Amino acid sequence: MGISNSLRAGVQASLFCLLGFALGAQGQTILIKDARILTLGDQGTLENGDLLVRDGKIVQIAEELGDVAAELIIDGRGKVVTPGLIAPSSELGLTEIGAAASTNDGAVVEQSIGAAFDPVVAFNARSTLIPFNRAGGLTRAIVLPASEEKIFAGQGFAIKLTGEFDSVTDRQLVQKVYFGEYGAQLAGGSRAMAFTQLESALQQAKEYSDNRDQIRRGQWRELDFTLDDLEALQPVLRGEQRLLVGADRASDILQLLTLADTYQIRPIIIGAAEGWMVADQLAKARVPVVVDVLGNTPDAFEKLGARMDNAALLHKAGVTVAISGPGYAGSHNSYLSRQAAGNAVAYGLPFEEGVRSVTANVAEIFGIDGGVLAPGGAAELVVWSGDPLEVTSFAELVLIDGKPQSLVNRSTRLRDRYLHPKAGTGHGYKN
């Protein structure tokens, strides 16, 4: 009896990637021929194009490159090439098992620290969840802290999913804060108090900036926030660091837009379940959003206006939209952002914009590299078996800095252990 198509596809992907990993480990020349290439850049989409990679960089993208010497030549017929997926919200490397407290480094309790909390030193590049998500086409991620005590969760950072110890690319990239229902809970039970705390933090951070020496010498009034937290908010006030604010209700979003205008800060709204109601205001203020497309049911009172075409309506109004995995994905399912983007496309978001929402738009919103394919740029891409927003498609090859990445992970090893029980136990750890 033959194996199923899905199982055959998984085995094919693993074998294909292992071959590429062996050949490309030192950054040799790779040629992809006759593929549909979504550059998301100036060259647009090539329906039948070639892409050449050398020494970690994209050398050329064209309709026909002819005969080019390469260590690895990939037949791209029937396949689609896109930039690597970028998760706009994850806990990768900070959380391994949500229910096991000893594996969670993304939040602190019973501590005075808030905005100054920087969990990057706890990042585990060897987390088993990194190769798992990489096999789903994820090449970069924004890693965010959480909070169980204060509305300020702390500093987020960006990573590449290479599994290497130097894979953190951008530190102190974004400041995360909670508003809405959860922010109200953390602030004592009312949105009004959460808003007051946020406004007070910004006001006192400005006060601290104007009177730093006197405050540090103790020659100033007593402030409500620690000096470390006020110092951590200085990049936000200077516009150097974005403020990622969790909010779903339309009225909450409007309050945040007013606050942003008052203090001239650069917010990103994450959640925005009712964002479509205030899409014009978001577009006018040039405030981007990160939405959970699959969270379309009113599971909270602040999401009574949730709808499946939220992303499409926001995009139509001119808002830059990024799409996260379900429930903001956490650590385990960040790669499912492409499934969520596919749902958004099914409800009116243009196809190319759906791909951008999990690649280029994320890079643009957070100010990081990646997200587009262009000559001279880093070769960070995925070769898909078919439509990248179709759940039955899979990643056949993942390149980061021109190096084919292993798609082997705990799930594939478990599959292979029982599919080929005589091939060995496979207990050795490999990322």
Phi, psi and chi 1 to 4 in degrees:
 res  aa     phi    psi   chi1   chi2   chi3   chi4
   1 MET       -  130.2 -179.1 -179.1  -63.5      -
   2 GLY   -74.7  156.2      -      -      -      -
   3 ILE   -77.4  158.5   61.0  174.9      -      -
   4 SER   -67.8  161.3   68.6      -      -      -
   5 ASN   -61.5  -40.4  -71.9  -23.7      -      -
   6 SER   -66.7  -39.2   59.8      -      -      -
   7 LEU   -68.8  -41.3 -171.4   54.8      -      -
   8 ARG   -60.7  -39.7 -178.4 -178.5  -63.6  108.6
   9 ALA   -62.5  -42.3      -      -      -      -
  10 GLY   -65.1  -43.2      -      -      -      -
  11 VAL   -63.9  -43.0  173.9      -      -      -
  12 GLN   -60.3  -43.2  177.0 -174.3  -10.8      -
  13 ALA   -62.8  -42.9      -      -      -      -
  14 SER   -64.5  -45.1  -65.5      -      -      -
  15 LEU   -65.8  -42.1  -67.6  174.9      -      -
  16 PHE   -61.3  -43.6 -174.9   87.9      -      -
  17 CYS   -70.6  -38.3 -174.6      -      -      -
  18 LEU   -61.9  -37.9  -74.7  172.8      -      -
  19 LEU   -63.9  -48.2  172.7   62.7      -      -
  20 GLY   -64.0  -37.8      -      -      -      -
  21 PHE   -62.3  -41.3 -173.0   72.3      -      -
  22 ALA   -68.0  -40.1      -      -      -      -
  23 LEU   -76.0  -34.9  -70.2  172.9      -      -
  24 GLY  -102.9   11.1      -      -      -      -
  25 ALA   -59.0  -29.3      -      -      -      -
  26 GLN  -102.3   13.5  -58.9  -58.0  -42.6      -
  27 GLY    79.1   41.4      -      -      -      -
  28 GLN   -71.9 -176.4  -77.1  103.7  -24.4      -
  29 THR   -81.8  132.1  -57.6      -      -      -
  30 ILE  -126.8  132.6  -59.4  171.0      -      -
  31 LEU  -121.8  122.8  176.6   62.7      -      -
  32 ILE  -105.3  124.8  -57.2  170.1      -      -
  33 LYS  -118.8  142.3  -68.8 -169.4   65.8   64.3
  34 ASP    60.4   39.0  -58.9  -38.3      -      -
  35 ALA  -108.2  160.7      -      -      -      -
  36 ARG   -81.6  119.3 -173.8  177.4 -170.7 -137.3
  37 ILE  -115.3  117.0  -56.7  173.5      -      -
  38 LEU   -97.6   96.6  -79.5   68.1      -      -
  39 THR   -75.9  -29.2   71.4      -      -      -
  40 LEU    59.3   18.6  -55.3 -177.0      -      -
  41 GLY  -125.0 -151.9      -      -      -      -
  42 ASP   -64.0  -27.2  -66.3  -20.9      -      -
  43 GLN   -85.5   -3.9  -69.6 -174.9  -97.2      -
  44 GLY    63.7 -141.1      -      -      -      -
  45 THR  -109.6  127.3  -62.9      -      -      -
  46 LEU   -99.9  118.0  -77.4   68.3      -      -
  47 GLU   -71.0  -28.2  -65.8  -61.2  -26.2      -
  48 ASN  -148.4   83.8 -170.1   48.3      -      -
  49 GLY  -128.1  171.7      -      -      -      -
  50 ASP  -117.2  150.9  -62.5  -10.8      -      -
  51 LEU  -138.9  128.6 -173.9  149.9      -      -
  52 LEU  -114.4  129.7 -179.3   64.1      -      -
  53 VAL  -117.8  133.7  172.7      -      -      -
  54 ARG  -145.5  131.4 -176.7 -179.7  -66.4  121.3
  55 ASP    52.9   42.0  -63.5  -31.9      -      -
  56 GLY    83.9   -5.2      -      -      -      -
  57 LYS  -117.4  153.9  -60.2  -71.4 -173.7 -179.9
  58 ILE   -79.3  120.7  -64.3  174.2      -      -
  59 VAL   -88.8  -43.0  176.8      -      -      -
  60 GLN  -157.7  145.1 -164.4  171.2   -1.3      -
  61 ILE  -130.7  124.2  -55.9  172.9      -      -
  62 ALA  -156.3  166.2      -      -      -      -
  63 GLU   -63.4  -37.0  -67.5  -72.7   -8.5      -
  64 GLU  -151.7  118.6  173.7   58.7   52.5      -
  65 LEU  -100.0   -7.1  -69.5  179.2      -      -
  66 GLY    71.6 -156.3      -      -      -      -
  67 ASP   -82.9  115.6  -65.2  -30.7      -      -
  68 VAL  -125.5  132.3  177.9      -      -      -
  69 ALA   -70.0  128.1      -      -      -      -
  70 ALA  -153.0  145.1      -      -      -      -
  71 GLU   -70.0  -30.9  -75.4   83.1   -0.1      -
  72 LEU  -131.4  117.4  179.5   60.8      -      -
  73 ILE  -114.0  125.1  -61.1  176.4      -      -
  74 ILE  -110.2  125.4  -61.5  166.2      -      -
  75 ASP   -77.6  108.7 -177.5   -3.9      -      -
  76 GLY   -93.9   10.0      -      -      -      -
  77 ARG   -61.9  126.4  -73.4  174.9  -65.2 -178.0
  78 GLY    80.6    2.1      -      -      -      -
  79 LYS  -110.6  164.4  -52.9 -176.4 -168.3  -52.8
  80 VAL  -126.1  134.9 -179.1      -      -      -
  81 VAL  -110.8  129.9  178.3      -      -      -
  82 THR  -134.1  165.3   70.8      -      -      -
  83 PRO   -60.7  157.8  -20.4   32.1      -      -
  84 GLY   -62.4  146.7      -      -      -      -
  85 LEU   -68.1  147.9  -55.2 -177.0      -      -
  86 ILE  -126.6  122.7  -52.7  174.6      -      -
  87 ALA   -82.3  123.4      -      -      -      -
  88 PRO   -81.4  -10.2   30.3  -34.6      -      -
  89 SER  -155.8  114.8  171.8      -      -      -
  90 SER  -153.9  169.9   81.8      -      -      -
  91 GLU  -121.1   24.4  -61.8  169.8    6.4      -
  92 LEU   -58.0  129.9  -74.0  168.0      -      -
  93 GLY    83.1   -8.4      -      -      -      -
  94 LEU  -109.0  -24.9  -64.9 -177.9      -      -
  95 THR  -131.7  128.6  -62.3      -      -      -
  96 GLU  -102.9  -52.4 -165.0   75.2   19.9      -
  97 ILE  -130.7  116.2  -57.1  171.8      -      -
  98 GLY   -56.9  -35.9      -      -      -      -
  99 ALA   -85.0   -4.6      -      -      -      -
 100 ALA  -107.5  102.8      -      -      -      -
 101 ALA   -58.1  -32.0      -      -      -      -
 102 SER   -67.6  -15.5   62.1      -      -      -
 103 THR  -101.1    6.5   70.8      -      -      -
 104 ASN  -110.1  118.1  -61.1  -32.0      -      -
 105 ASP  -121.0   13.5  -69.2  -59.3      -      -
 106 GLY   -94.4    0.6      -      -      -      -
 107 ALA  -152.3  152.7      -      -      -      -
 108 VAL  -123.4  151.7  -67.4      -      -      -
 109 VAL  -126.2  154.4  -65.0      -      -      -
 110 GLU    55.4   40.8  -61.9  179.3   -3.3      -
 111 GLN  -132.0  155.0  -62.2  -70.6  -31.4      -
 112 SER   -81.9  -13.3   61.5      -      -      -
 113 ILE   -70.8  145.2 -165.3  167.2      -      -
 114 GLY  -138.9  -95.2      -      -      -      -
 115 ALA   -61.6  -25.8      -      -      -      -
 116 ALA   -82.0   -7.3      -      -      -      -
 117 PHE   -65.8  121.3  177.5   53.4      -      -
 118 ASP  -127.1  100.5 -173.1   -4.9      -      -
 119 PRO   -83.1    7.0   33.0  -35.2      -      -
 120 VAL   -60.1  -31.2   69.3      -      -      -
 121 VAL   -68.5  -16.8  -64.4      -      -      -
 122 ALA   -94.1   -0.9      -      -      -      -
 123 PHE   -62.2  130.6  171.2   67.4      -      -
 124 ASN  -108.2  100.7  176.3   23.1      -      -
 125 ALA   -66.0  -18.2      -      -      -      -
 126 ARG   -97.4   16.1  -63.8  -69.3  179.5  169.7
 127 SER   -55.7  137.0  166.0      -      -      -
 128 THR   -66.1  -15.8   61.4      -      -      -
 129 LEU   -81.3  -14.7  -59.4  176.6      -      -
 130 ILE   -71.2  -52.5  -72.7  177.2      -      -
 131 PRO   -63.7  -29.4   18.7  -30.9      -      -
 132 PHE   -63.5  -46.7  176.9   72.4      -      -
 133 ASN   -73.8  -32.8  -80.6  -84.6      -      -
 134 ARG   -62.2  -37.3 -173.7  174.0   62.5 -145.1
 135 ALA   -64.0  -19.8      -      -      -      -
 136 GLY   -90.8    8.7      -      -      -      -
 137 GLY    96.9    5.4      -      -      -      -
 138 LEU   -83.8  126.1 -158.1   68.8      -      -
 139 THR  -115.0  -21.4   59.2      -      -      -
 140 ARG  -139.3  161.4  -69.0 -179.6 -174.3 -109.3
 141 ALA  -155.7  147.6      -      -      -      -
 142 ILE   -91.2  124.7  -51.9  -60.4      -      -
 143 VAL  -106.4  125.1 -177.9      -      -      -
 144 LEU  -121.5  143.8  -59.6  171.0      -      -
 145 PRO   -78.5  172.3   31.6  -35.2      -      -
 146 ALA  -128.1  173.9      -      -      -      -
 147 SER  -144.5  141.1  174.5      -      -      -
 148 GLU  -119.9    5.3  -61.0  177.0   16.9      -
 149 GLU  -126.1  -43.7  -64.9  -77.7  -28.9      -
 150 LYS  -126.1  160.7  -63.5  174.3  175.7  -72.6
 151 ILE   -71.0  -25.1   64.3  168.1      -      -
 152 PHE   -87.8  121.1  -77.8   93.7      -      -
 153 ALA   -89.3  -31.8      -      -      -      -
 154 GLY   125.2 -158.8      -      -      -      -
 155 GLN   -93.8  134.8  -46.2  -90.1  -17.5      -
 156 GLY  -101.4  159.2      -      -      -      -
 157 PHE  -141.2  170.5   55.0   96.1      -      -
 158 ALA  -117.0  147.5      -      -      -      -
 159 ILE  -134.9  158.8   64.1  169.1      -      -
 160 LYS   -99.8  146.3  -70.1 -177.3 -177.6  179.3
 161 LEU   -90.5   51.1  -86.7   72.3      -      -
 162 THR   -83.4  -21.9   59.8      -      -      -
 163 GLY    79.4    7.2      -      -      -      -
 164 GLU   -90.8  156.4  -58.9  -63.9  -25.2      -
 165 PHE   -70.1  -15.9  -67.2  116.3      -      -
 166 ASP  -102.2   29.3   61.7   -8.7      -      -
 167 SER   -86.7   -1.9   53.7      -      -      -
 168 VAL   -76.2  123.9  174.6      -      -      -
 169 THR  -103.0  -34.1   61.1      -      -      -
 170 ASP  -139.1  116.5  -59.5   84.5      -      -
 171 ARG   -94.6  155.5  -64.6  171.5  178.3 -111.0
 172 GLN    45.8   50.2  -61.3  177.7  -21.7      -
 173 LEU   -79.6  -35.4 -178.2   65.9      -      -
 174 VAL  -151.1  150.1   66.5      -      -      -
 175 GLN  -107.0  124.7  178.9   73.1 -122.4      -
 176 LYS  -101.7  134.4 -177.7 -180.0  176.6 -177.3
 177 VAL  -141.8  148.1   63.9      -      -      -
 178 TYR  -103.2  135.7  -67.4  100.1      -      -
 179 PHE  -127.0 -160.1 -163.2   45.8      -      -
 180 GLY    65.2 -154.5      -      -      -      -
 181 GLU   -63.0  -44.7  -72.1 -173.0    8.0      -
 182 TYR   -70.1  -38.5 -171.9   60.3      -      -
 183 GLY   -61.9  -39.6      -      -      -      -
 184 ALA   -62.2  -40.8      -      -      -      -
 185 GLN   -62.0  -43.7  176.6 -175.4  -33.3      -
 186 LEU   -68.9  -29.0  -65.1  175.5      -      -
 187 ALA   -87.9   -1.1      -      -      -      -
 188 GLY   116.7   -0.1      -      -      -      -
 189 GLY   122.7   -2.9      -      -      -      -
 190 SER  -137.7  139.1  170.8      -      -      -
 191 ARG   -58.5  -34.6  -79.6  176.6  167.5   80.4
 192 ALA   -59.6  -40.8      -      -      -      -
 193 MET   -71.2  -37.8 -176.8   55.5   70.0      -
 194 ALA   -62.0  -42.7      -      -      -      -
 195 PHE   -65.3  -41.5 -175.2   84.2      -      -
 196 THR   -61.7  -42.0  -62.9      -      -      -
 197 GLN   -64.6  -41.4  -71.9 -175.0    7.4      -
 198 LEU   -65.5  -46.6  176.0   55.0      -      -
 199 GLU   -64.6  -40.7 -174.3  174.3   34.4      -
 200 SER   -64.1  -39.6  -65.5      -      -      -
 201 ALA   -62.1  -42.9      -      -      -      -
 202 LEU   -68.2  -41.5  -65.9  172.8      -      -
 203 GLN   -65.2  -43.9  176.7   56.5   45.8      -
 204 GLN   -73.5  -28.5  -69.3 -173.7   29.8      -
 205 ALA   -65.2  -38.7      -      -      -      -
 206 LYS   -67.4  -41.9 -174.4  176.6 -174.7  -56.7
 207 GLU   -60.3  -42.0 -175.2  177.9  -10.5      -
 208 TYR   -63.8  -42.1  170.6   78.3      -      -
 209 SER   -61.1  -39.2  175.5      -      -      -
 210 ASP   -78.0  -18.7  -64.9  -22.4      -      -
 211 ASN  -137.1   37.2  -53.6  -82.4      -      -
 212 ARG   -56.4  -47.8 -177.5 -178.2  -86.5  103.2
 213 ASP   -63.4  -46.7  -68.4  -19.2      -      -
 214 GLN   -63.5  -40.9  -63.6   96.9  -47.8      -
 215 ILE   -65.1  -41.6  -69.2  172.1      -      -
 216 ARG   -70.3  -24.6  -74.9 -163.4  168.9  -83.4
 217 ARG   -85.7   -2.0  -72.6 -163.1  -61.1  -96.7
 218 GLY    79.0   19.5      -      -      -      -
 219 GLN  -103.9   41.7  -60.5  172.2  -13.3      -
 220 TRP  -146.5  169.9 -158.6 -102.1      -      -
 221 ARG   -65.9  160.6   72.3 -178.9 -177.9   90.8
 222 GLU   -73.1  129.3 -175.2  176.1  -12.0      -
 223 LEU   -99.1  160.0  -60.3  175.1      -      -
 224 ASP   -84.6  -13.2  -60.1  -39.7      -      -
 225 PHE  -121.9  153.1  -58.7   88.4      -      -
 226 THR   -67.7  155.7   68.6      -      -      -
 227 LEU   -63.5  -34.2  -62.0 -171.7      -      -
 228 ASP   -62.7  -42.4  -74.2  -17.4      -      -
 229 ASP   -67.6  -41.3  -75.8  -14.9      -      -
 230 LEU   -65.1  -37.3  -65.5  175.2      -      -
 231 GLU   -65.2  -39.2 -168.7   70.0   57.4      -
 232 ALA   -67.2  -22.1      -      -      -      -
 233 LEU   -87.8   -5.6  -71.4  173.3      -      -
 234 GLN   -61.5  -43.5  -62.5  -52.6  -55.1      -
 235 PRO   -61.3  -29.5  -23.6   35.1      -      -
 236 VAL   -66.5  -45.5  173.6      -      -      -
 237 LEU   -65.3  -32.2  -69.4  178.5      -      -
 238 ARG   -82.1   -4.2  -66.3 -166.0  -62.4  -96.4
 239 GLY    78.9   10.1      -      -      -      -
 240 GLU   -85.2  -21.0  -61.4  167.2   -0.4      -
 241 GLN  -129.9  133.5 -174.6 -176.0   63.5      -
 242 ARG   -81.8  152.7  -58.7 -153.1   73.5  147.9
 243 LEU  -105.4  112.0 -170.2   69.7      -      -
 244 LEU   -91.6  112.6 -177.9   70.1      -      -
 245 VAL  -115.4  125.3 -171.5      -      -      -
 246 GLY   -80.4  116.3      -      -      -      -
 247 ALA  -155.8  139.2      -      -      -      -
 248 ASP  -118.9  -39.4  -78.3  -62.4      -      -
 249 ARG   -72.4  141.0 -158.8  166.7   72.8  179.6
 250 ALA   -59.1  -41.8      -      -      -      -
 251 SER   -65.4  -34.5   58.9      -      -      -
 252 ASP   -64.5  -41.7  -68.0  -18.5      -      -
 253 ILE   -62.4  -41.2  -65.3  171.6      -      -
 254 LEU   -63.7  -39.5  -69.3  178.2      -      -
 255 GLN   -61.2  -40.2  -69.0  -70.9  -11.7      -
 256 LEU   -68.2  -36.2  -67.7  169.9      -      -
 257 LEU   -64.4  -38.6  -66.7 -177.1      -      -
 258 THR   -64.6  -43.7  -61.1      -      -      -
 259 LEU   -62.9  -41.8 -170.3   68.8      -      -
 260 ALA   -62.8  -39.1      -      -      -      -
 261 ASP   -68.4  -37.5 -176.2   61.3      -      -
 262 THR   -64.8  -43.0  -60.5      -      -      -
 263 TYR  -102.9    2.8  -71.7   91.7      -      -
 264 GLN    53.6   46.6  -65.7  -62.3  -65.4      -
 265 ILE  -103.4  167.9   59.4  176.1      -      -
 266 ARG  -115.1   90.1  -59.5  165.6   61.1 -133.0
 267 PRO   -84.9  157.3   31.6  -33.8      -      -
 268 ILE  -123.3  129.8  -55.9  167.0      -      -
 269 ILE   -94.1  123.3  -53.6  -61.8      -      -
 270 ILE  -109.8  129.4 -177.2  168.0      -      -
 271 GLY   114.7  -89.1      -      -      -      -
 272 ALA    51.2   40.9      -      -      -      -
 273 ALA   -57.8  -35.4      -      -      -      -
 274 GLU  -103.4   22.3  -66.5 -173.5  -10.2      -
 275 GLY   -57.9  -32.8      -      -      -      -
 276 TRP   -59.9  -27.1   61.2  -86.6      -      -
 277 MET   -68.8  -27.3  -64.8 -178.1 -179.8      -
 278 VAL  -123.0   31.5  -69.4      -      -      -
 279 ALA   -60.7  -40.1      -      -      -      -
 280 ASP   -64.3  -39.3  -69.8  -21.7      -      -
 281 GLN   -68.4  -40.1  -68.2   92.4  -36.2      -
 282 LEU   -62.4  -42.9  -76.3  164.4      -      -
 283 ALA   -65.4  -43.0      -      -      -      -
 284 LYS   -62.1  -38.9 -177.6  178.9  179.7 -179.9
 285 ALA   -82.6   -5.1      -      -      -      -
 286 ARG    56.4   45.0  -57.1 -177.0   68.6  179.4
 287 VAL  -103.4  118.9  171.9      -      -      -
 288 PRO   -80.5  166.5   30.4  -33.9      -      -
 289 VAL  -133.8  152.7  -60.6      -      -      -
 290 VAL  -117.2  117.1  176.4      -      -      -
 291 VAL  -115.8  150.6  -62.1      -      -      -
 292 ASP  -102.5   95.2  173.4   11.7      -      -
 293 VAL   -60.2  -37.2  173.1      -      -      -
 294 LEU   -76.8  -13.4  -61.1  179.0      -      -
 295 GLY   -86.0   61.9      -      -      -      -
 296 ASN   -98.9    2.5   67.4  -56.1      -      -
 297 THR   -99.7  145.7   54.6      -      -      -
 298 PRO   -76.0   74.5   27.4  -33.5      -      -
 299 ASP   -84.1    3.7   56.2   -0.1      -      -
 300 ALA  -149.6  156.2      -      -      -      -
 301 PHE   -63.0  -28.4  -78.9  102.8      -      -
 302 GLU   -75.8   -3.3   63.8 -177.5   -4.3      -
 303 LYS  -116.8   23.4  -61.9 -179.7 -178.2  179.5
 304 LEU   -61.4  -26.0  -69.8  177.3      -      -
 305 GLY   -95.6   13.0      -      -      -      -
 306 ALA   -62.8  141.6      -      -      -      -
 307 ARG  -153.1  155.3   51.2 -168.0  -73.0  175.8
 308 MET   -68.7  -25.6  -73.5  -66.2  -70.1      -
 309 ASP   -95.0   20.9   58.0   -7.2      -      -
 310 ASN   -55.0  -50.0 -174.7   24.7      -      -
 311 ALA   -61.7  -41.2      -      -      -      -
 312 ALA   -64.1  -42.0      -      -      -      -
 313 LEU   -68.9  -38.6  -65.7  173.3      -      -
 314 LEU   -63.3  -45.3  -74.4  163.7      -      -
 315 HIS   -63.0  -42.9  167.3   68.1      -      -
 316 LYS   -59.6  -33.3 -174.9  177.2 -179.4 -179.9
 317 ALA   -78.7  -11.0      -      -      -      -
 318 GLY   102.9   13.4      -      -      -      -
 319 VAL   -85.3  137.5  179.9      -      -      -
 320 THR   -77.8  121.7  -58.1      -      -      -
 321 VAL  -116.2  129.5  177.8      -      -      -
 322 ALA  -112.5  150.1      -      -      -      -
 323 ILE  -120.7  131.3  -67.6  177.4      -      -
 324 SER   -98.8  172.1   73.6      -      -      -
 325 GLY   -71.8  175.2      -      -      -      -
 326 PRO   -60.5  135.3   20.9  -31.8      -      -
 327 GLY    62.0   29.0      -      -      -      -
 328 TYR    63.4   11.1  -52.5  125.3      -      -
 329 ALA    74.9  -29.9      -      -      -      -
 330 GLY    57.8 -130.2      -      -      -      -
 331 SER  -103.8  -27.7  -63.1      -      -      -
 332 HIS   -89.3  -36.9  -65.9   70.9      -      -
 333 ASN  -122.4   33.4  -63.4  -45.4      -      -
 334 SER   -60.7  -34.0  -62.9      -      -      -
 335 TYR   -65.1  -17.1   73.6  100.0      -      -
 336 LEU   -74.6    3.9  -70.1  180.0      -      -
 337 SER   -58.5  -30.7   58.9      -      -      -
 338 ARG   -69.4  -32.4   72.4 -178.4 -177.0   97.1
 339 GLN   -66.1  -42.6  177.4 -177.6  -10.6      -
 340 ALA   -62.9  -40.4      -      -      -      -
 341 ALA   -63.6  -37.3      -      -      -      -
 342 GLY   -61.3  -40.1      -      -      -      -
 343 ASN   -64.5  -39.4  -80.3   51.7      -      -
 344 ALA   -62.8  -39.4      -      -      -      -
 345 VAL   -64.7  -39.3  169.4      -      -      -
 346 ALA   -62.1  -23.6      -      -      -      -
 347 TYR  -109.4   29.4  -79.6   83.7      -      -
 348 GLY   112.7  -12.9      -      -      -      -
 349 LEU   -71.9  130.4 -171.9   67.2      -      -
 350 PRO   -56.6  145.7  -25.3   34.7      -      -
 351 PHE   -55.4  -51.3  171.4   78.8      -      -
 352 GLU   -62.5  -35.2 -175.0  169.2  -49.5      -
 353 GLU   -68.1  -30.9 -168.1   61.7   28.4      -
 354 GLY   -62.1  -42.0      -      -      -      -
 355 VAL   -67.8  -40.9  179.1      -      -      -
 356 ARG   -61.5  -33.6  -67.9 -174.7   62.4   87.0
 357 SER   -66.6  -15.7   71.4      -      -      -
 358 VAL  -116.9   10.5  -68.8      -      -      -
 359 THR  -138.8  -92.0   53.6      -      -      -
 360 ALA   -61.2  -40.6      -      -      -      -
 361 ASN   -64.6  -37.4  -75.7    1.6      -      -
 362 VAL   -64.3  -44.5 -175.1      -      -      -
 363 ALA   -61.2  -42.1      -      -      -      -
 364 GLU   -65.5  -45.8  176.3 -173.6  -20.3      -
 365 ILE   -62.1  -43.3  -71.7  170.7      -      -
 366 PHE   -95.1   -3.8  -71.3   93.7      -      -
 367 GLY    69.3   40.8      -      -      -      -
 368 ILE  -117.3  168.0   62.8  173.8      -      -
 369 ASP   -74.2  167.6  -67.1  -26.0      -      -
 370 GLY    98.2  178.4      -      -      -      -
 371 GLY    94.2  -15.2      -      -      -      -
 372 VAL  -136.6  160.9  -62.8      -      -      -
 373 LEU  -114.2  122.5  -57.1  176.8      -      -
 374 ALA  -154.4  144.1      -      -      -      -
 375 PRO   -54.7  134.6  -26.7   36.0      -      -
 376 GLY    91.9  -16.3      -      -      -      -
 377 GLY   -87.6  167.1      -      -      -      -
 378 ALA   -63.6  141.2      -      -      -      -
 379 ALA   -83.5   86.4      -      -      -      -
 380 GLU  -123.8   96.6 -170.1  169.4  -47.8      -
 381 LEU  -151.2  169.7   57.2   85.5      -      -
 382 VAL  -131.2  134.9 -178.9      -      -      -
 383 VAL   -98.5  114.6  177.6      -      -      -
 384 TRP   -98.1  150.9  -58.8   93.8      -      -
 385 SER   -69.8  -20.3   63.4      -      -      -
 386 GLY  -167.0 -149.0      -      -      -      -
 387 ASP   -54.3  120.2 -176.1  -19.4      -      -
 388 PRO   -66.7  -17.7   23.8  -34.2      -      -
 389 LEU   -98.1    5.9  -57.4 -173.5      -      -
 390 GLU   -96.6  129.0  167.9   58.0   54.2      -
 391 VAL   -66.7  -21.4  -66.4      -      -      -
 392 THR   -82.9   -9.7   58.8      -      -      -
 393 SER   -77.5  159.1  -61.3      -      -      -
 394 PHE  -144.3  161.3   57.3   90.7      -      -
 395 ALA   -80.1  120.2      -      -      -      -
 396 GLU   -90.3  -31.1  -69.0 -168.4  -12.0      -
 397 LEU  -148.8  134.4 -179.4   68.4      -      -
 398 VAL  -122.7  122.2  175.4      -      -      -
 399 LEU  -109.4  133.9  -63.2 -174.8      -      -
 400 ILE  -128.3  121.4  -59.7  179.0      -      -
 401 ASP    53.5   38.6  -66.7  -33.6      -      -
 402 GLY    77.5    0.9      -      -      -      -
 403 LYS  -104.4  122.4  -63.5 -179.6 -179.3  179.6
 404 PRO   -60.6  131.0  -24.1   35.2      -      -
 405 GLN   -97.1  146.6  -56.8  -66.9  -54.7      -
 406 SER   -66.5  134.6  173.0      -      -      -
 407 LEU   -99.6    7.8  -58.6 -172.9      -      -
 408 VAL   -76.1  134.9  175.9      -      -      -
 409 ASN  -150.2 -178.2   55.6   73.3      -      -
 410 ARG   -58.2  -37.9  -69.6 -175.2   64.9 -173.9
 411 SER   -67.2  -43.2  -62.4      -      -      -
 412 THR   -69.8  -34.3   61.0      -      -      -
 413 ARG   -67.1  -37.3  -71.3 -160.0  -61.0  -88.9
 414 LEU   -65.3  -42.6 -176.8   63.6      -      -
 415 ARG   -58.9  -49.9  175.1 -157.9   66.6 -161.3
 416 ASP   -67.8  -30.0  -65.2  -18.2      -      -
 417 ARG   -61.5  -38.9  177.3  179.4 -179.1 -179.5
 418 TYR   -95.1  -21.0  -68.6  100.4      -      -
 419 LEU   -75.1  -37.9  179.3   64.6      -      -
 420 HIS  -128.9   70.7  -54.9  -67.6      -      -
 421 PRO   -62.3  -20.5   22.8  -34.0      -      -
 422 LYS   -90.6   -1.7  -65.1 -178.6 -179.3 -179.6
 423 ALA   -80.2   -9.4      -      -      -      -
 424 GLY   124.4  164.6      -      -      -      -
 425 THR   -77.4  -31.1   59.9      -      -      -
 426 GLY    63.8   33.4      -      -      -      -
 427 HIS   -82.0  -11.8  -69.0  -51.3      -      -
 428 GLY   -65.3  139.9      -      -      -      -
 429 TYR   -81.0  127.2  178.2   78.1      -      -
 430 LYS  -138.3  138.4  -70.3 -177.2  179.9  179.4
 431 ASN   -82.4      - -164.4   11.3      -      -
